[in-house]
C-alpha cells in the first residue's frame, strides 16, 4: 500500500512538472510573437516610434502576412515610421514636414532608406506603414528606385497622411483618414492632383474633433473593419516576430536642435 502511494505521489509530481514546463513553453512561445489583426493594431504599433528619440522613429520587424484562415502565408518585413515629433536633433520636425510636403528628399527618408538597405535581405517582401509625416515618407520609400530595385514592395498603409509621390509607388497604397482630420490634404499634391488626393483617401468618421482626430481616430473601433493592409472588409493580419524588431534613429542633417 505504501509503495503504491509513493509511486502515485511520484507520478503526480512528474505530471505537475511536465504541466508546469509545458505552461512555461507556451507562455514563452506566446511572448515571441505579436499579432496585428486590423488597422488600429497597426497604427498602435507605428506609434511606438514616438519614444522621445530614445530609440528612433523607424522600426523594422520580420513578420508573416496571412489571412485569418491561415491559408495564405508570406514572409514580409514591416517598416514603420512615426510622424512629426519635436525631438532634439531628430528629423521629425516641421522643416522635414515642409520638405516632404513638397515631395523633396529629406533626412527622414534617407535614414529610413539606409535602415532598410542595411537591415533587410535583398529580394524580401516589404510592407511600409506610417502616421502623418511618417506616412508621407512611407509613400516616398515605396517610390524609391533603390528600394524598388532591391525589394518587392507589396503594400503601403498610411494614417492621416497627404498624398505624396503619386503614381510612382510600387505595390498598393492605402491612405486612411478621419473625416475631421485635415492633415491628409496638406501637401502640394492636393493642389496639383486634387481629384486623386481626395478620391484615394479612405475615410471614416470617428466622432473626434479636428484637434484629436489626427492622433486618436486611428486607434478607435471605427477602423476595426480595415485589415492591416488598409482594406475595408479585408482579412489579412500580420504575425510579428518580436525578437527581430529593431529601432533606427533619424538625425537631421542640419545640426539644428529642432
Secondary structure by P-SEA (a helix, b strand, c coil): caaaaaaaaaaaaaaaaaaaaaaaaaaaaaaaccccccaaaaaaaaaccccccccccbbbbbbbbbcccccbbbbbbbbbbbcccccccccccaaaaaaaaaccccaaaaaaaaaaaacccccbbbbbbbcaaaaaaaaaaaacaaaaacccccbbbbcccccccccccccbbbbbbccccccccccccccccaaaaaaabbbbbcccccccccccccccccccccccccccccccccccccccbbbbbbbbcccccc
